[in-house]
């Protein structure tokens, strides 16, 4: 991690990587575009 921060000219810090990791964990690494099928599945799940 320190090497990557150095390569990126210290643009990123360990804190940024920790926040990014936390965000990805909350999203369960699901970062695809939503489709109609995705929306309908969520709607049906929450409309019950």
C-alpha distance matrix in Angstrom:
0.0 3.8 5.4 5.1 6.3 8.6 9.8 10.6 12.6 11.0 12.5 9.8 8.8 7.2 10.8 11.1 8.6 10.6 13.7 13.1 12.6 15.8 17.6 17.1 18.3 21.3 22.1 21.8 20.0 23.3 22.8 25.8 28.7 31.5 34.7 38.2 37.9 34.8 36.6 39.7 38.0 36.5 39.8 41.8 39.5 39.8 43.4 44.8
3.8 0.0 3.8 5.4 5.1 6.2 8.6 9.9 10.8 9.1 11.6 9.7 8.3 7.7 11.5 12.2 10.8 12.8 15.7 15.6 15.7 18.5 20.4 20.3 21.5 24.3 25.3 25.3 23.5 26.8 26.0 29.0 31.7 34.5 37.8 41.3 41.2 38.1 39.7 43.0 41.4 39.7 43.0 45.1 42.8 42.9 46.5 48.0
5.4 3.8 0.0 3.8 5.4 5.0 6.1 8.5 9.8 9.6 12.0 10.9 10.7 10.8 14.5 14.5 12.9 15.4 18.2 17.4 17.5 20.8 22.2 21.7 23.3 26.2 26.7 26.5 24.3 27.4 26.4 29.1 31.8 34.9 38.0 41.6 41.5 38.6 40.5 43.7 42.2 40.8 44.1 46.2 44.1 44.5 48.0 49.6
5.1 5.4 3.8 0.0 3.8 5.3 5.0 6.0 8.6 8.4 9.7 8.4 9.2 9.7 13.0 12.1 10.4 13.6 15.8 14.5 15.1 18.5 19.5 18.9 20.9 23.7 23.8 23.9 21.4 24.3 23.0 25.7 28.2 31.3 34.5 38.1 38.1 35.3 37.1 40.4 39.0 37.7 40.9 43.1 41.2 41.5 45.0 46.7
6.3 5.1 5.4 3.8 0.0 3.8 5.5 5.1 6.4 4.9 6.8 5.6 6.1 7.7 10.8 10.2 9.6 12.7 14.6 14.1 15.3 18.1 19.2 19.3 21.4 23.7 24.2 24.8 22.6 25.4 23.9 26.8 29.1 32.1 35.4 38.9 39.2 36.2 37.6 41.1 39.9 38.2 41.2 43.7 41.7 41.7 45.1 47.0
8.6 6.2 5.0 5.3 3.8 0.0 3.8 5.4 5.1 5.3 8.3 8.6 9.2 11.0 14.1 13.8 13.4 16.4 18.4 17.9 19.0 21.9 22.9 23.0 25.1 27.5 27.9 28.4 26.0 28.8 27.3 29.9 32.2 35.3 38.5 42.1 42.5 39.5 41.1 44.5 43.4 41.8 44.8 47.3 45.4 45.4 48.8 50.7
9.8 8.6 6.1 5.0 5.5 3.8 0.0 3.8 5.3 7.3 8.9 9.6 11.3 13.1 16.2 15.0 14.3 17.7 19.4 18.1 19.4 22.6 23.2 22.8 25.2 27.7 27.6 28.0 25.2 27.8 26.0 28.3 30.5 33.8 36.8 40.5 40.9 38.2 39.9 43.3 42.3 41.0 44.0 46.5 44.8 45.0 48.3 50.3
10.6 9.9 8.5 6.0 5.1 5.4 3.8 0.0 3.8 5.4 5.6 6.7 9.4 11.9 14.3 12.5 12.5 16.1 17.1 15.9 17.7 20.7 20.8 20.8 23.5 25.6 25.5 26.3 23.6 25.9 23.8 26.1 28.0 31.3 34.4 38.0 38.7 35.9 37.3 40.9 40.1 38.6 41.5 44.1 42.5 42.5 45.8 47.9
12.6 10.8 9.8 8.6 6.4 5.1 5.3 3.8 0.0 3.8 5.4 7.9 10.0 13.0 15.2 14.0 14.7 18.0 19.0 18.4 20.4 23.1 23.4 23.8 26.4 28.3 28.4 29.4 26.9 29.2 27.1 29.5 31.2 34.4 37.6 41.2 42.0 39.2 40.4 44.0 43.3 41.6 44.4 47.1 45.5 45.3 48.5 50.7
11.0 9.1 9.6 8.4 4.9 5.3 7.3 5.4 3.8 0.0 3.8 5.3 6.5 9.7 11.7 11.0 12.1 15.0 16.1 16.1 18.1 20.4 21.0 21.9 24.2 26.0 26.5 27.6 25.5 28.0 26.1 28.9 30.7 33.6 37.0 40.5 41.2 38.2 39.2 42.8 42.0 40.0 42.8 45.5 43.8 43.4 46.7 48.8
12.5 11.6 12.0 9.7 6.8 8.3 8.9 5.6 5.4 3.8 0.0 3.8 6.7 10.3 11.4 9.6 11.2 14.4 14.6 14.3 16.9 19.1 19.1 20.0 22.7 24.2 24.4 25.9 23.6 25.8 23.6 26.2 27.7 30.6 34.0 37.4 38.3 35.4 36.3 39.9 39.3 37.3 40.0 42.8 41.3 40.8 44.0 46.2
9.8 9.7 10.9 8.4 5.6 8.6 9.6 6.7 7.9 5.3 3.8 0.0 3.8 6.9 8.1 6.2 7.5 10.7 11.2 10.9 13.3 15.5 15.9 16.8 19.3 20.9 21.3 22.7 20.6 23.1 21.2 24.2 26.0 28.8 32.3 35.6 36.3 33.2 34.2 37.7 36.8 34.8 37.6 40.3 38.5 38.1 41.4 43.5
8.8 8.3 10.7 9.2 6.1 9.2 11.3 9.4 10.0 6.5 6.7 3.8 0.0 3.8 5.3 5.3 6.7 8.8 10.1 10.9 12.6 14.5 15.7 16.9 18.7 20.4 21.5 22.7 21.2 23.9 22.6 25.9 27.9 30.4 34.0 37.3 37.7 34.4 35.4 38.9 37.7 35.5 38.3 40.9 38.8 38.3 41.8 43.7
7.2 7.7 10.8 9.7 7.7 11.0 13.1 11.9 13.0 9.7 10.3 6.9 3.8 0.0 3.8 5.5 5.1 6.2 8.7 9.8 10.5 12.3 14.3 15.3 16.5 18.5 20.0 20.7 19.6 22.7 22.0 25.4 27.8 30.1 33.7 36.9 37.0 33.6 34.7 38.0 36.5 34.4 37.4 39.7 37.4 37.0 40.6 42.2
10.8 11.5 14.5 13.0 10.8 14.1 16.2 14.3 15.2 11.7 11.4 8.1 5.3 3.8 0.0 3.8 5.4 5.0 6.2 8.6 9.8 10.5 12.3 14.3 15.3 16.6 18.5 19.7 19.0 21.9 21.1 24.7 26.8 28.8 32.5 35.5 35.7 32.2 33.0 36.3 34.9 32.5 35.3 37.7 35.4 34.7 38.2 39.9
11.1 12.2 14.5 12.1 10.2 13.8 15.0 12.5 14.0 11.0 9.6 6.2 5.3 5.5 3.8 0.0 3.8 5.4 5.1 6.1 8.6 9.8 10.6 12.3 14.2 15.4 16.6 18.1 16.9 19.4 18.2 21.7 23.6 25.8 29.5 32.6 33.0 29.6 30.4 33.8 32.7 30.4 33.1 35.8 33.7 33.1 36.5 38.4
8.6 10.8 12.9 10.4 9.6 13.4 14.3 12.5 14.7 12.1 11.2 7.5 6.7 5.1 5.4 3.8 0.0 3.8 5.4 5.0 6.1 8.5 9.8 10.5 12.2 14.3 15.3 16.1 14.7 17.7 16.8 20.3 22.8 25.1 28.6 31.9 31.9 28.5 29.8 33.1 31.6 29.6 32.6 35.0 32.8 32.6 36.1 37.8
10.6 12.8 15.4 13.6 12.7 16.4 17.7 16.1 18.0 15.0 14.4 10.7 8.8 6.2 5.0 5.4 3.8 0.0 3.8 5.4 5.0 6.2 8.6 9.9 10.5 12.4 14.3 15.0 14.5 17.7 17.5 21.2 23.7 25.5 29.1 32.2 32.0 28.4 29.5 32.6 30.9 28.7 31.7 33.9 31.4 31.1 34.7 36.1
13.7 15.7 18.2 15.8 14.6 18.4 19.4 17.1 19.0 16.1 14.6 11.2 10.1 8.7 6.2 5.1 5.4 3.8 0.0 3.8 5.4 5.0 6.2 8.7 9.9 10.6 12.4 14.0 13.7 16.2 15.7 19.4 21.5 23.1 26.8 29.7 29.8 26.2 26.9 30.2 28.8 26.3 29.1 31.5 29.2 28.6 32.1 33.8
13.1 15.6 17.4 14.5 14.1 17.9 18.1 15.9 18.4 16.1 14.3 10.9 10.9 9.8 8.6 6.1 5.0 5.4 3.8 0.0 3.8 5.4 5.1 6.2 8.6 10.0 10.6 12.1 10.8 13.4 12.6 16.2 18.5 20.5 24.1 27.2 27.3 23.8 24.9 28.2 26.8 24.7 27.7 30.1 28.0 27.7 31.2 33.0
12.6 15.7 17.5 15.1 15.3 19.0 19.4 17.7 20.4 18.1 16.9 13.3 12.6 10.5 9.8 8.6 6.1 5.0 5.4 3.8 0.0 3.8 5.4 5.2 6.2 8.7 9.9 10.3 9.5 12.8 13.0 16.7 19.5 21.2 24.7 27.7 27.3 23.8 25.2 28.3 26.4 24.4 27.7 29.7 27.3 27.3 31.0 32.4
15.8 18.5 20.8 18.5 18.1 21.9 22.6 20.7 23.1 20.4 19.1 15.5 14.5 12.3 10.5 9.8 8.5 6.2 5.0 5.4 3.8 0.0 3.8 5.5 5.1 6.3 8.7 9.7 10.2 13.0 13.6 17.4 19.8 21.0 24.5 27.2 26.8 23.1 24.1 27.1 25.2 22.8 25.9 27.9 25.3 25.0 28.7 30.0
17.6 20.4 22.2 19.5 19.2 22.9 23.2 20.8 23.4 21.0 19.1 15.9 15.7 14.3 12.3 10.6 9.8 8.6 6.2 5.1 5.4 3.8 0.0 3.8 5.4 5.2 6.3 8.5 8.6 10.6 10.6 14.3 16.4 17.6 21.2 23.9 23.8 20.1 21.0 24.1 22.6 20.2 23.1 25.5 23.2 22.8 26.4 28.0
17.1 20.3 21.7 18.9 19.3 23.0 22.8 20.8 23.8 21.9 20.0 16.8 16.9 15.3 14.3 12.3 10.5 9.9 8.7 6.2 5.2 5.5 3.8 0.0 3.8 5.5 5.0 5.9 5.1 7.8 8.4 12.1 14.8 16.3 19.7 22.7 22.2 18.6 20.1 23.1 21.3 19.5 22.8 24.8 22.6 22.8 26.4 27.9
18.3 21.5 23.3 20.9 21.4 25.1 25.2 23.5 26.4 24.2 22.7 19.3 18.7 16.5 15.3 14.2 12.2 10.5 9.9 8.6 6.2 5.1 5.4 3.8 0.0 3.8 5.4 4.8 6.2 9.1 10.9 14.5 17.3 18.1 21.4 24.0 23.0 19.4 20.9 23.5 21.2 19.3 22.7 24.3 21.6 21.9 25.6 26.7
21.3 24.3 26.2 23.7 23.7 27.5 27.7 25.6 28.3 26.0 24.2 20.9 20.4 18.5 16.6 15.4 14.3 12.4 10.6 10.0 8.7 6.3 5.2 5.5 3.8 0.0 3.8 5.4 7.7 9.2 10.9 14.3 16.4 16.7 20.0 22.2 21.5 17.7 18.6 21.3 19.2 16.8 19.9 21.8 19.0 18.9 22.6 23.8
22.1 25.3 26.7 23.8 24.2 27.9 27.6 25.5 28.4 26.5 24.4 21.3 21.5 20.0 18.5 16.6 15.3 14.3 12.4 10.6 9.9 8.7 6.3 5.0 5.4 3.8 0.0 3.8 5.2 5.6 7.3 10.5 12.7 13.1 16.4 18.9 18.2 14.5 15.7 18.5 16.6 14.5 17.9 19.8 17.6 17.8 21.3 22.8
21.8 25.3 26.5 23.9 24.8 28.4 28.0 26.3 29.4 27.6 25.9 22.7 22.7 20.7 19.7 18.1 16.1 15.0 14.0 12.1 10.3 9.7 8.5 5.9 4.8 5.4 3.8 0.0 3.8 5.4 8.4 11.3 14.2 14.6 17.5 20.0 18.6 15.1 17.0 19.4 16.9 15.5 19.1 20.4 17.9 18.8 22.4 23.4
20.0 23.5 24.3 21.4 22.6 26.0 25.2 23.6 26.9 25.5 23.6 20.6 21.2 19.6 19.0 16.9 14.7 14.5 13.7 10.8 9.5 10.2 8.6 5.1 6.2 7.7 5.2 3.8 0.0 3.8 5.9 9.0 12.3 13.7 16.6 19.6 18.6 15.3 17.5 20.2 18.2 17.1 20.7 22.3 20.2 21.2 24.7 26.0
23.3 26.8 27.4 24.3 25.4 28.8 27.8 25.9 29.2 28.0 25.8 23.1 23.9 22.7 21.9 19.4 17.7 17.7 16.2 13.4 12.8 13.0 10.6 7.8 9.1 9.2 5.6 5.4 3.8 0.0 3.8 5.9 9.0 10.0 12.8 15.8 14.8 11.6 13.9 16.6 14.8 13.9 17.5 19.2 17.5 18.7 21.9 23.5
22.8 26.0 26.4 23.0 23.9 27.3 26.0 23.8 27.1 26.1 23.6 21.2 22.6 22.0 21.1 18.2 16.8 17.5 15.7 12.6 13.0 13.6 10.6 8.4 10.9 10.9 7.3 8.4 5.9 3.8 0.0 3.8 6.7 8.8 12.0 15.4 15.3 12.3 14.2 17.4 16.4 15.4 18.5 20.8 19.6 20.4 23.4 25.4
25.8 29.0 29.1 25.7 26.8 29.9 28.3 26.1 29.5 28.9 26.2 24.2 25.9 25.4 24.7 21.7 20.3 21.2 19.4 16.2 16.7 17.4 14.3 12.1 14.5 14.3 10.5 11.3 9.0 5.9 3.8 0.0 3.8 6.3 9.0 12.6 12.6 10.2 12.5 15.5 14.9 14.7 17.6 19.7 19.2 20.4 22.9 25.1
28.7 31.7 31.8 28.2 29.1 32.2 30.5 28.0 31.2 30.7 27.7 26.0 27.9 27.8 26.8 23.6 22.8 23.7 21.5 18.5 19.5 19.8 16.4 14.8 17.3 16.4 12.7 14.2 12.3 9.0 6.7 3.8 0.0 3.8 6.4 10.0 11.1 9.1 10.6 13.9 14.2 13.9 16.2 18.7 18.9 19.7 21.8 24.3
31.5 34.5 34.9 31.3 32.1 35.3 33.8 31.3 34.4 33.6 30.6 28.8 30.4 30.1 28.8 25.8 25.1 25.5 23.1 20.5 21.2 21.0 17.6 16.3 18.1 16.7 13.1 14.6 13.7 10.0 8.8 6.3 3.8 0.0 3.8 6.9 8.0 5.8 6.8 10.2 10.8 10.5 12.5 15.1 15.5 16.3 18.2 20.8
34.7 37.8 38.0 34.5 35.4 38.5 36.8 34.4 37.6 37.0 34.0 32.3 34.0 33.7 32.5 29.5 28.6 29.1 26.8 24.1 24.7 24.5 21.2 19.7 21.4 20.0 16.4 17.5 16.6 12.8 12.0 9.0 6.4 3.8 0.0 3.8 5.3 5.1 6.3 8.6 10.0 10.9 12.3 14.3 15.5 16.8 18.0 20.6
38.2 41.3 41.6 38.1 38.9 42.1 40.5 38.0 41.2 40.5 37.4 35.6 37.3 36.9 35.5 32.6 31.9 32.2 29.7 27.2 27.7 27.2 23.9 22.7 24.0 22.2 18.9 20.0 19.6 15.8 15.4 12.6 10.0 6.9 3.8 0.0 3.8 5.4 5.1 6.1 8.6 9.9 10.3 12.1 14.1 15.4 15.8 18.4
37.9 41.2 41.5 38.1 39.2 42.5 40.9 38.7 42.0 41.2 38.3 36.3 37.7 37.0 35.7 33.0 31.9 32.0 29.8 27.3 27.3 26.8 23.8 22.2 23.0 21.5 18.2 18.6 18.6 14.8 15.3 12.6 11.1 8.0 5.3 3.8 0.0 3.8 5.4 5.1 6.2 8.7 9.8 10.6 12.3 14.3 15.1 17.0
34.8 38.1 38.6 35.3 36.2 39.5 38.2 35.9 39.2 38.2 35.4 33.2 34.4 33.6 32.2 29.6 28.5 28.4 26.2 23.8 23.8 23.1 20.1 18.6 19.4 17.7 14.5 15.1 15.3 11.6 12.3 10.2 9.1 5.8 5.1 5.4 3.8 0.0 3.8 5.5 5.2 6.4 8.6 10.1 10.7 12.5 14.1 16.2
36.6 39.7 40.5 37.1 37.6 41.1 39.9 37.3 40.4 39.2 36.3 34.2 35.4 34.7 33.0 30.4 29.8 29.5 26.9 24.9 25.2 24.1 21.0 20.1 20.9 18.6 15.7 17.0 17.5 13.9 14.2 12.5 10.6 6.8 6.3 5.1 5.4 3.8 0.0 3.8 5.5 5.2 6.0 8.6 9.9 10.7 11.8 14.5
39.7 43.0 43.7 40.4 41.1 44.5 43.3 40.9 44.0 42.8 39.9 37.7 38.9 38.0 36.3 33.8 33.1 32.6 30.2 28.2 28.3 27.1 24.1 23.1 23.5 21.3 18.5 19.4 20.2 16.6 17.4 15.5 13.9 10.2 8.6 6.1 5.1 5.5 3.8 0.0 3.8 5.4 4.9 6.0 8.4 9.9 10.1 12.4
38.0 41.4 42.2 39.0 39.9 43.4 42.3 40.1 43.3 42.0 39.3 36.8 37.7 36.5 34.9 32.7 31.6 30.9 28.8 26.8 26.4 25.2 22.6 21.3 21.2 19.2 16.6 16.9 18.2 14.8 16.4 14.9 14.2 10.8 10.0 8.6 6.2 5.2 5.5 3.8 0.0 3.8 5.5 5.3 6.1 8.7 9.9 11.4
36.5 39.7 40.8 37.7 38.2 41.8 41.0 38.6 41.6 40.0 37.3 34.8 35.5 34.4 32.5 30.4 29.6 28.7 26.3 24.7 24.4 22.8 20.2 19.5 19.3 16.8 14.5 15.5 17.1 13.9 15.4 14.7 13.9 10.5 10.9 9.9 8.7 6.4 5.2 5.4 3.8 0.0 3.8 5.5 5.1 6.2 8.4 10.5
39.8 43.0 44.1 40.9 41.2 44.8 44.0 41.5 44.4 42.8 40.0 37.6 38.3 37.4 35.3 33.1 32.6 31.7 29.1 27.7 27.7 25.9 23.1 22.8 22.7 19.9 17.9 19.1 20.7 17.5 18.5 17.6 16.2 12.5 12.3 10.3 9.8 8.6 6.0 4.9 5.5 3.8 0.0 3.8 5.5 5.3 5.8 8.7
41.8 45.1 46.2 43.1 43.7 47.3 46.5 44.1 47.1 45.5 42.8 40.3 40.9 39.7 37.7 35.8 35.0 33.9 31.5 30.1 29.7 27.9 25.5 24.8 24.3 21.8 19.8 20.4 22.3 19.2 20.8 19.7 18.7 15.1 14.3 12.1 10.6 10.1 8.6 6.0 5.3 5.5 3.8 0.0 3.8 5.5 5.1 6.5
39.5 42.8 44.1 41.2 41.7 45.4 44.8 42.5 45.5 43.8 41.3 38.5 38.8 37.4 35.4 33.7 32.8 31.4 29.2 28.0 27.3 25.3 23.2 22.6 21.6 19.0 17.6 17.9 20.2 17.5 19.6 19.2 18.9 15.5 15.5 14.1 12.3 10.7 9.9 8.4 6.1 5.1 5.5 3.8 0.0 3.8 5.7 6.1
39.8 42.9 44.5 41.5 41.7 45.4 45.0 42.5 45.3 43.4 40.8 38.1 38.3 37.0 34.7 33.1 32.6 31.1 28.6 27.7 27.3 25.0 22.8 22.8 21.9 18.9 17.8 18.8 21.2 18.7 20.4 20.4 19.7 16.3 16.8 15.4 14.3 12.5 10.7 9.9 8.7 6.2 5.3 5.5 3.8 0.0 3.8 5.5
43.4 46.5 48.0 45.0 45.1 48.8 48.3 45.8 48.5 46.7 44.0 41.4 41.8 40.6 38.2 36.5 36.1 34.7 32.1 31.2 31.0 28.7 26.4 26.4 25.6 22.6 21.3 22.4 24.7 21.9 23.4 22.9 21.8 18.2 18.0 15.8 15.1 14.1 11.8 10.1 9.9 8.4 5.8 5.1 5.7 3.8 0.0 3.8
44.8 48.0 49.6 46.7 47.0 50.7 50.3 47.9 50.7 48.8 46.2 43.5 43.7 42.2 39.9 38.4 37.8 36.1 33.8 33.0 32.4 30.0 28.0 27.9 26.7 23.8 22.8 23.4 26.0 23.5 25.4 25.1 24.3 20.8 20.6 18.4 17.0 16.2 14.5 12.4 11.4 10.5 8.7 6.5 6.1 5.5 3.8 0.0
